[in-house]
């Protein structure tokens, strides 16, 4: 399990040096916190303005400013000058695949962002990487959604005492999301296809490394890194 550095508590990183990753960061977003929207690009500001609830807007702005500050530190750029794009979707070729830095400024720097509630998770690596953080769900939600998982994962959850199922389901779901985000496929692939496991040790799909991330009580998190 990885213990992430915390944005806002630990110093920002230095320039990205290939071969040293993955780097994993966590941001705890305090309610009512103010983050500068002028560090975002036009598309991000438009998306932020579309949130009806101020809390959701604050968390979106905080997580995306946090990503830009980390990328800026790795690339030696001000956050607002980091140009972001999307790689082609591996399924349909459309412009909604993995996020990436535009241009050739960081050919070996891959990244991914996830946020849930007050937490944002950032992962950086030399090869494609996915990240996911989730809040643990009530038992009734777990009982319903667990039917969507790989049959072996569903069986593992059914074999557990009911109080242990929410944490095991959260482990499984974050691993699965991290892997699918890393491939760029997302939930276009059914959660039933790839087995990642519900136990203490992830089961990595071929060509990938899955690692759980410490995220604190009531949450689970994971990253998936493509093997070079």
N, C-alpha and C positions, 0 to 999 in steps of 0.2 A: 504494500500500500504506500502511496506517495503522500507525503505531507507538503502541501503547497505553500509557497510564499504568499503573503497577504499584501495586496495593493493598498497603499495608504499607511501601512505600518512598516513594511520592509522597504529598503532603498530601491529605486528603479534600477533595472538591469543596465549593463554596459552593452556595447555593440555585439550583435549576433555573431557567434563564432561556430561555424559548422562542426558537428561532431560532439557538441556538448549537451545536447538536449536529451529527452524533452524537458522543457521548462513549464511548470504549472503554477498558476497564480489564482488566488481567490479574492474576491472583493465582497465585503459586507457593507451593504448599502443602508445607511441609517435613514429612517423615515424623516421626511422633511429636509433632507440634504439638498444642497444646491450645486449643480454641476454646470459648467459653462457650455451652452449650446453652440457658441462660436467655434468650438473645437471640432464640431461635426461638419460633414459635408451637406450639400443641399438636400439630397435624398433622405439622409438621416433626420434632418430638421423637419422635413415634411412628414415623415413617419411619426416623429415625436409629437408633432402638433395634432396628429390624428387620434391620439389617445384621449378618451373622455374623462378618465379618472386621473387626477393629478399624481397619485401614488404610482400608477403604472407608467406615466410619462417620466417621472423622476427616475424610476428603476431602469427604463430603457435608456435614457440619456446617460445615467451613471455607468451602465455596463458598456455602452459604446464609446464614451469618452475614455473609460478605463482601458478598453482595447487599444484605442488610438495612442494613449500615453505609453503603453507598453511597446507597441509597434514602433512608435517614434523613438523610444529609447534604444531599441535594438537597431534601428536604421539610421540614427543620428539626425532625425527630422523633427520639427514641431508637429504636435499631434494633428493639427488641421491640414498639414501638407502631405499626410499619408494618403495616397490614392488607392482606393479599394475597388475591386471588381469581383466578378463571379466567373469561375471556370465553367465550361460546358457541362451540362448534365450528362452523366454516363448513359442514362436511359434514352433520352430523346434529343440530346444535343442542344437544348435550350439554355439560355444564360442564367441558370439558377442552380448550378452545381456548388462545389466548395467555394467559400470566400477566399480571396487571394489579394496580395499586393499587386497593383497594376504595374506594368513595365518590368524592366530587368534589374530593378534596384536590389531585389532580394531573391534571387532564383532558388536559394536553398532554404528559405524561411517559409514554413507552412504554419497555419494557425487555425484555431477554432474557438468559438465563444458559445457559452450556454448560460442562461440565467433562470432562476426559479425563486420566487419570493424575494427575499432580501439578499440572496446570494448570486454572484456572477462568477463563472469559472472560465479561465483562459488557458489554452494549451498551445505550445509552440514547439516545433520539431523540424528536423531536416527533411522529413518525408511527410506525406499526407497524414493528417492527424484529425481526430474527432474528439469532442468533449461533451459531456452531459452531466447536469446536476438536477436533482429532483427532490421534492418534498415527499416524505413517506405518506402514503395514502391510507384512508380508513379501510378496515377489513372488508367492508361491503364492496368498495371499489376494486380492491385486490381480487376478490372472488369473481367479479365480473370480467375484469380485463385479463386476468391470468389465462382465460380460455383462448386468448389470442396468441399466446406464446408458443414456442416449440413444444411439441407434446411431452418431451422429456422434462422440460422446465415446469410445465403444468403439473406433471406427476410429482416432481420434487416439492413443489409448493403444497400440494395436497397431502403429502406425507408429513409435513411439519405441524406442530401444535399451532393452533390459530393465532396466538399472540406473536409468534415468530414470523408469520407470513408477510406482514407489511415491510419489514426490513429486508427480507430475502427478495421479495418482489422488486423493491426499489433498487437493490444491487443489480438484479438481472436487467431491469429496464434501462438503467443508466449505461450499462455495458453495451446493450443492444443499440441504443440510440447513438452512443459514441462511435461504435463501429459503422453504423449506417451513415452517419454524418461524415466520418472519415472517408468512406468510399465515394461520397457525393450522391449516393442513391436516396438517402433519407427513407421515409416510410413508404416510398414507392415500392419497396420490398416488404412483403408481409413479415411481421414480427415472428411468425411461425417458422420461417425458413432457416435462419441461422441460430445454432445453439451456442449460448455463451455461459449458461449455468446460473444457478441461484445461490450456490454455496460460498464459502469463504474465499475460494480461489477461482478466478475467472477461467473459462475455457475459451481460448483464443481461436478464432477462425484462421485457416491457413493464410500465411503471409502477413499476419497482423499480431501485435502484442497488445493485450488488454490489461489495464492496471486500475485498481480501485484507488480513489483519492479521498483523503480525510476531509469531511465537510461539516462535521459537528452533529450533535444530536438532532434527530428528526429529519435528516437529509442523507442522501447517498450521491456519490459522484464517481465518474470513471473517465478514463481517456483510452483511445485506441490509436496506435501508431503503426503505420505501414512499415514492414521490414524493408531495409534498403537493399 
